[in-house]
């Protein structure tokens, strides 16, 4: 809990307050350039990259640090940016690149119980055991795999039942989130997260399906004042933090091994999950503090109907993943088991 509270407090940091990283970079022997695509004050920038940089510096006794750069490329282009050598590190949302990733959909399925930290740890463990051999991130090294908290429908119009969603124009993210939108009868509009505010403000969409972190991170309290909340959410988003193989190979062997053993994998995945949990808490708090915002809980009848819809989405994704040679049902069960273990 102390870790979550410390990360939450870090949301108060502004990019100007993060200038200390630049000072450290002057003293370090190696600086990794990070490309990030979220708004400057989003938790990804003020928390995740800050924490990951701290982990990198501690593992290498300050010999390796990072430099954060914003706006180098749109979200779907981030992995190619690293592959091309324009940045050393980035993070991606798998759903923005249809057809490029399949196994990543497993963590996005509805029905998982537990927070983002537990889900991110389970994601990494399942990936290592069951689908790393697919090599869907060919050309880059995975630093972490993580997922945000449960996504909920957010709209200006109050939604009080699943039936209200049918026919709505809803921004969906790609991946399982888009499949859920279609299953609910919504007209899906796919734009990257940084474009959500203007999409809603211009009435190009009636609502959006995102986790509660977007209430603050993307200022949704201003343009989507109602949250229709389903326990466990409609989906979870799949992310990967990546580093260039060339940038990693350029480091001295001892530093590279220190990063691989002390930072990459489960430690970085856990830290990213903790960040998502922390900013979800802040998102809920700012919504509750806004007098014109409201949470609308799904009824028992809607939950029963939703479970049937979710079962159909799960079956479709498991079939898709299994076609890649992975036992989708077994992988999903492992995620659930590992989430339960990580939650203890």
N, C-alpha and C positions, 0 to 999 in steps of 0.2 A: 504493500500500500504506500509506503514511503516513497518508493520509486515512482509510482503513478503521480503522487502529489508533487514531487520534484519536477516531473515532466510537465505537469499542468502549469506550475509556476513559470516554466520557461516560455509559455505562450506570451508572457508579458514582454519578452525580448522583441526588439525591432531589428531590422537589418543593420541599423547603425550600432546597436548594442552588440552586434556579433563581430565588430571590427577586430576584436581580440584575435580571431582566427588569422587575420592577415598578419598581425604582429608575430604570431607563432610561426607562420609560414616563412617569415624572414629568417628565423633561427633554424628551421628544419632543413634537412638535406634534400628531401623530396616532397614535392607538392602535387597532389592529385586534383585535377580540375573536375568539379562536379557541375553537371547541367541539370537544372531543375525547372519545372514548368508550372508549378503552382504559384499563386499570388505571394508576394514577399512576406506577408505576415501569417501565411498558412503554417500549420503545425509541421508539415513536411520540412519547411525551411527553418523554422525557429526551434524545432525540437528534434526531428529525426536526423537531419544532417548534422546538427550540433552534437547530438549524442554519439552518432557514428564516428564523427571526427575525434571526439574525446576517446572513444574506444581504440581508434587507429593510433592516436598519439601515445596512449598509455601502453599499447602492445609493442610499440617500436621505440619507446623511451624518447619520444619527441622527434625522432628522425624522419617520420612521415607525417604530413598533415594534408589539409585540403583547402581548396579555394572554391567558393560557391559562386556560380554564374547563373543568372536568370535570363529567360527569353531567347536562348540560343536557337531553339527550334520548337515547333508545335509538338504536343504530346505524342501523336502517333509516330513521329520521326526520331524519337529519343534513342532507341536501340541502334538505328542506323547511324546516328550521330557519333556514338561510341565506336561502332564498327569502322567508321571512316576516320577515326582519330581526332575528331574535332573536340571531344571531351573524353576524360578518363573514366568517369562514373556518371550514372544517372539512375532514375527509377522509371519503370514503365507500368502502365495498366494494360493487361493482356487483351482485354476486350476491345481496345481501340484498333486492333489489327486482326480483322476477321480472317480465319483460315490459317493464320500463322501458328497459333497455339490451340491445343485441344485438351491435353491433360490438366491444364491450369483451371479448366472449368469445374473440376471436382471440388475445389474449395469454395466455389461460388454457389453451390447448391443450397436451396433453402432447407431448413430442418435441423441444422446443427445447433447444439446447446453449448454456450460458453462464450467468453469474451474474445476480443481480437488477439490478445496475447496467447491464450490457449490455442486458438485456431491457427495462428501463425507458427507456433512451435509444432503443432500437429502437421501442418502443411509441409514444413521442412522435412520432418521425419518420414512422412509418407512419400514425398518426392524422392528422397535418397534411396528408399527401399524399393519403390514400385515404378517410378517413371522417369528417373534420371537418364536411363539409357535411350529414351526417345531423342534426347539432345535437342530439344525445341529452342534452346537459346544458343545455338551453334555460333561460335565465333567470339563469344563473351563469357566471362566467368560470373556465376551467380554469387552475389554476396549475401543476399537474404531473399526469402520468400515470405510475403505477408498479406494480410487481408484486413480490410476495415471492418467496423462493427456492422450490425444488422442494418440493412437499408430499408427506409420507410418512404411511403408516398408523401410528398410535400407539395402543397398547392395553395393558391389564394382562396379558391372556393373550398368551403368546408366539405370534406368527404366523410360520410358517416357509415358507408357500407361498400362492399365490393362491387355491388351493382352500379354505384355512382361512377366507377372507373371506366366502365365500358363506353367507348366513344370519345374519351378524353384524349387530347394530344399531350403525350407524356414524353419528356426527355428520358431516353434510356441509354445506358453506357456501352452497349455491346456485350458479347458473351452471354452468360446466363441471365443477366439483368434484362436484356432485350427479349429473350425467350419468355421470361415472366411477364413482361409488358404485353406481349402478343397473346399469351394465355389468358390474361385478364381482360382482353378485348380493347386495349388501348391502341391508339395510333402512335407508333413509336417515332420519335424524332431523335436522331443520334448526333450529338455534338460533344466535344470534349468538356470536361468539368469547368475549365476556365471560361467557357462560353455560356454556362448555364444562367448566370444572372441576367445577361442581356437577352437571352432567349425567352426567359420568363417575363422580363420587364417589357418586352416588345409584344407580348401575347402570342409569340410564335408557338409557344407551348402553354398548356394549362397547368402543368405540374411537372415534377421531376421525382425520380426514385434515387435517393442517395442516403448515406448514413447521416446521423445527427451532427457529425462534425461540420457538415456543410452549412449548418445554421449560422456559424460564425465564420468558418473558413471561406465561404463563398457568399456571405451576407444574405442568406436565404430568408432570414427573419423579415427582410424588407419586401421580398417579391413572392414568397410562398408562406403565408402566415399560418397555415394549418398543416398539421402533421397527422396523417392517418396511420396509427401504430398497430403493428401486428407482432406479437411476441416472437422473437427469433428472426424477425425481418423477412423481407421478400427475397433477398439474395445477399451475398457478400462479394466484394470485389477482390480480384486477384492481382497482386503486384509483385514485381521483382526489382530488387536493387542490383545493379550490374556494374562490373568493372571491365575495362578493356584488357584482353589477354596480353596485348603488347605493353601496356602500362605496367601491368603486374610483372611481366617478365623482365622489364627494365630495372626493377628494384633489386638490390643485393639479395642473395639467397636467404640470409638470416632474417631480413626484414619481411621478405615474402612469406617465409614459413611462419613468422610470428603472426602475420595477418590471417593466414589460413588456419592456424591452430587456435587463435585467441579471439578472432573477430568474425570471420566468415562463417556462414551456416546458421546453426541454432542460436548463438549469442546475438548476432545481428537481427535475425528474424524475431526473436523474443523482444528485443528493444524496439523494433518497428511496431510490433503488435501493441506494446505498452503505450507507444505514442498515439496510435489510433484510439485506444481506450480513453486516454487522457483527453483528447480533443472531442470525443463523443460526450464526455461529461460536461465539458465547457459548452458544447452545442445545446445540450439539454438545459443547462443553466441560463443561457442567454434567451432561449425560447420562453422559459418560465418567467423570466424577468420582463419580457416584452408584453405590455398590457393588451396589445391587439393580436397576439399569437395564441394558438391553442393546440392541445393534443386531443385527438379523437380516437378512443380505443375501439378496436374491432370487437364486435359482438360475438357471443358464443356460436351463433348461427354462421357468421362470416368465417370464423376460425375453422369450422367444420368444412365449409365450402372451399376455403383456401387450402386445407390439407389435401383435398382431392385434386385441386389444380397443381399443387406442388408435387404430388406423386407423379403426375404426368410429365412435368418438367424433369424430374429426377430420372425417370425411366428413359426419356429421350437422350439425356446427356450420357447416361451410363452406356447406352447403345452406341453412341458416337465415340466414346472413349474406348470401349471394348473393340471397336473396329480398328483401333490402332495397336491392338495386341496386348492391351492392359486389361486385367480383371477389374472392371470399373466398380462392381459391387464390393469386392474385397478392399479396394482402395478407399472407397467411401466409408466402409466399416472401420478401417484403420484410422482414418481421420477422426471418426467419432470416438474411438477407443483412446487415441492419443490426446484428444481434447479433454476427455474425462480425466485422464492421468495428469495432464498438465494443470488442470483446475484444482487439484487436491492441495 
